[in-house]
Amino acid sequence: MSKAKNSLLAAIFIATGVGAEFVKVGEMTDIPGMMGDKVGRIDVSSFDSAGYKDYISDGLKDAPEFSLKCNYIADDLGQLRVSALGTTNENTQIKLVLNDKLTALGTGTTIIRDGYVSANPNIVPGKGAALSFEFSFQSSGAPDFTAAT
C-alpha cells in the first residue's frame, strides 16, 4: 500500500517581515512547489560545438518565483498582510506546512522561503466561480526545509 499523504490541510503562512510572526493565509486553493531552485548557466558554445550548444554552470542558484491562489476572503488577516506587503515591497517570509506528519503528535514538512510579494495581489471574478485572490512571491536564498516527524 502507498504511503502517500492527502494534500488537504496543507497551509500557507505569511510573515510581516523576516523573522516576524506568521499568520495563515486563508482558504488556499492552489499551492505551488516552493523548492524549484535552478542553477544558472553560461553559454560556452563555439564553432567547435558539435551541433549542440555547450553550457557550464555559473555556480549560482536562482530561487523561484511562484504564484499562489486562494478564495478571496475580505477580512482574512493573512490575505490583508499579503495585500499590504504587495504595496510596500518589504522583504518577508512565506511558510508552507504540509499534512504529512508521521505520527499523531508529529509535525508536517515545513518549507520557509525568504523573499517578497512580487506584485500587488489580484482579486479575480470568475463566471460560476468564487472570487479568487491571487499573488506571486519571489523567493531569495536557500529554502529552510524541515522534514515531517
C-alpha positions in Angstrom: 0.0 0.0 0.0 1.2 3.5 -0.8 2.4 5.8 2.0 1.3 8.9 0.0 -0.5 11.6 2.0 -3.5 13.7 1.1 -2.6 17.3 0.4 -5.8 18.6 2.1 -5.0 20.8 5.1 -1.7 22.0 3.7 -1.4 25.6 4.6 0.5 28.8 3.6 1.6 31.4 6.2 3.0 34.9 5.6 5.1 37.0 8.0 5.1 40.8 8.3 8.9 40.8 7.9 11.9 38.5 8.1 11.7 36.7 11.5 8.3 38.1 12.3 5.2 36.1 13.4 3.5 34.0 10.8 -0.2 34.3 10.0 -2.2 31.8 7.9 -3.4 32.9 4.5 -7.0 31.7 4.4 -8.6 29.2 2.0 -5.7 28.4 -0.3 -6.8 26.6 -3.4 -3.5 26.3 -5.4 -0.1 26.0 -3.7 2.9 25.5 -6.0 6.1 23.8 -5.3 8.5 26.1 -3.5 11.8 24.2 -3.9 12.4 24.6 -7.7 15.8 26.4 -7.4 17.7 26.3 -10.7 21.4 26.6 -11.3 22.4 29.4 -13.7 24.3 28.6 -16.9 26.8 30.2 -19.1 26.7 29.5 -22.8 30.2 28.4 -23.9 29.2 27.3 -27.4 31.8 27.7 -30.1 32.4 26.7 -33.7 33.8 23.5 -32.2 30.4 22.6 -30.7 29.1 19.5 -32.5 25.6 20.6 -33.4 24.6 21.4 -29.8 25.1 24.4 -27.6 27.5 23.9 -24.7 26.8 25.1 -21.2 28.6 25.3 -17.9 27.2 26.1 -14.5 27.7 29.7 -13.3 27.7 28.3 -9.7 24.7 30.3 -8.6 21.2 29.0 -7.9 18.2 31.1 -8.8 15.4 30.9 -6.3 12.0 30.6 -7.9 9.1 33.0 -8.2 5.8 31.2 -7.7 2.1 32.1 -7.9 -0.5 31.3 -5.2 -4.3 31.3 -5.3 -7.0 31.2 -2.7 -10.7 32.0 -2.3 -11.0 35.8 -1.6 -12.0 36.5 2.0 -12.2 40.3 2.6 -11.4 40.1 6.3 -8.8 37.3 6.3 -5.7 38.6 8.2 -3.3 36.6 6.0 -4.7 38.0 2.8 -4.7 41.5 4.2 -1.0 41.1 5.1 -0.2 39.8 1.6 -2.0 42.9 0.1 0.0 45.3 2.4 3.3 43.5 1.5 2.4 43.8 -2.2 2.2 47.6 -1.8 5.2 48.1 0.5 7.6 45.7 -1.3 9.1 44.7 2.1 11.2 41.6 2.5 9.3 38.9 4.3 9.0 35.1 4.7 6.4 32.6 3.4 5.9 29.2 5.0 4.3 26.0 3.6 3.2 23.4 6.1 2.2 20.0 4.6 -0.2 17.5 6.0 2.3 14.6 6.1 3.2 14.2 9.8 4.4 10.7 10.6 2.7 10.3 13.9 -0.4 11.8 15.6 1.9 14.1 17.7 4.4 14.8 14.9 4.7 17.9 12.7 4.3 18.2 8.9 7.1 19.0 6.5 7.8 22.7 6.6 9.4 24.9 4.0 10.2 28.6 4.7 11.4 30.9 2.0 12.7 34.5 2.3 11.6 36.9 -0.4 8.9 39.4 -1.1 5.4 39.6 -2.6 6.4 40.5 -6.2 3.2 42.3 -7.4 0.0 43.7 -5.9 -2.4 40.8 -5.5 -5.3 40.4 -7.8 -8.9 39.7 -6.9 -10.3 37.8 -9.9 -14.0 37.2 -10.5 -14.9 34.0 -12.4 -18.1 33.0 -14.1 -19.8 30.5 -11.9 -16.9 30.5 -9.5 -15.8 32.1 -6.2 -13.8 35.3 -6.2 -10.1 34.3 -6.1 -7.2 36.1 -4.5 -4.0 35.6 -6.5 -0.5 36.7 -5.7 3.1 36.0 -6.6 6.1 35.6 -4.3 9.8 36.0 -5.4 11.9 33.8 -3.2 15.5 34.7 -2.3 18.3 32.5 -1.0 18.1 28.8 0.1 14.9 27.3 1.5 14.7 26.3 5.1 13.4 22.7 4.9 12.3 20.6 7.9 11.1 17.1 7.2 8.0 15.7 8.8 8.2 13.9 12.1 
